[in-house]
Amino acid sequence: MGAVTGDQTVDQTVVVAVDGGGSKTDAVAVRLDGSVVSRARAGGSSPQIEGLTRSVEVVDALVREVAGVAPLAGVDLFLSGLDFPAEEEAYRQAIADLPWAPGALLDNDLFAVLRAGTSAEAAVAVICGTGINAVGLGHGGTRVRFPAVGAISGDWGGGGGLGSEALWHAARHVDGRGPATALTEGICRVLDVPSVPELIADLHFGRRSQGDLRLLAPEVFRASDAGDAVAGALVDRQADEVAALVTACVRRLDLAGEPFPVVLGGSVLQAGHRRLEDRIAARVHDVAPHAELHHLRVPPVVGAVLRALERAGADGGALARAEAELVGTAHAALVGGVAR
């Protein structure tokens, strides 16, 4: 399985790691020595959003693209929307006949986020991007998971939640049921609509996708920074939701009295909103004073690659090389991300 270059034989065997979310999917092929062979990106692959068939199509195309003709040591898939055992089983059945599927690892994308941020045995990760979800790892491999299927499982927030709530407040501003808010004008500007009532009609009659509302999340933070009380309350609510997920993990894993990393990922949590970050930190430290909060500064696919290499038996040097090639030599000393 080697190719000869001069007097040195290079093992061409690769592992493929895939990180798939609601809006994009990244795939990387890496040799067992940590050298990156190929990487590619496609649209979203969450089976809850795209549907099972489309998700498999996206993932299969990416795996084949980055692997090429190289022999495979393993394929590790970390996908948003795998929140129930039944969803994982359905996905395994859907990929069963694909040539790369035997022995493939299938897990929720939160575990890629977690590994991108830390190699600690006990840790918590929250992702707040299109939606919101969290995972926790305790000593001895104990896991904490959440269904993360929207309001019916107690979830709120992310770009979709913030955007929907912004429109709710704007609608009430326009018809007199609620207070005035700068979000009303901001929504019209961001989504290029003449008025909030016309946007509501477009959504109701299917002329516009509900998914467009996630584009309003940055406007919520802009209005909050400008002093809008309604927008500020939404930012505070988002912070409290993130802290609630961390708190639940802390209590279920009995981590309150010890130091452990909390990895915060996703576009909402990585955008550098001071009010959001300060409130999250305060709420988390109320229940876990030694928790160490880290905003993820590397792509989650880095965690997927590190997990895949570890599963394939690669050594620490290979992990460091893979990370250096994926995110730059500045990160090479931090194997696994920003927190150890």
Secondary structure, DSSP 8 states (H G I E B T S, - for coil): -EEEETTEEEE--EEEEEEE-SSEEEEEEEETTS-EEEEEEEE---HHHH-HHHHHHHHHHHHHHHHTTS-EEEEEEEETT--SHHHHHHHHHHHTTSTT-TT-EEEETHHHHHHHHB--SSEEEEEESSSEEEEEE-GGG-EE-----SGGGT---HHHHHHHHHHHHHHHHHHTSS---THHHHHHHHHT-S-HHHHHHHHHTTSS-GGGGGGGHHHHHHHHHTT-HHHHHHHHHHHHHHHHHHHHHHHHHT-TTS-EEEEEESTTTTS--HHHHHHHHHHHHHH-TTEEEEE--S-HHHHHHHHHHHHTT--HHHHHHHHHHHH-GGGTTSTTSSB-
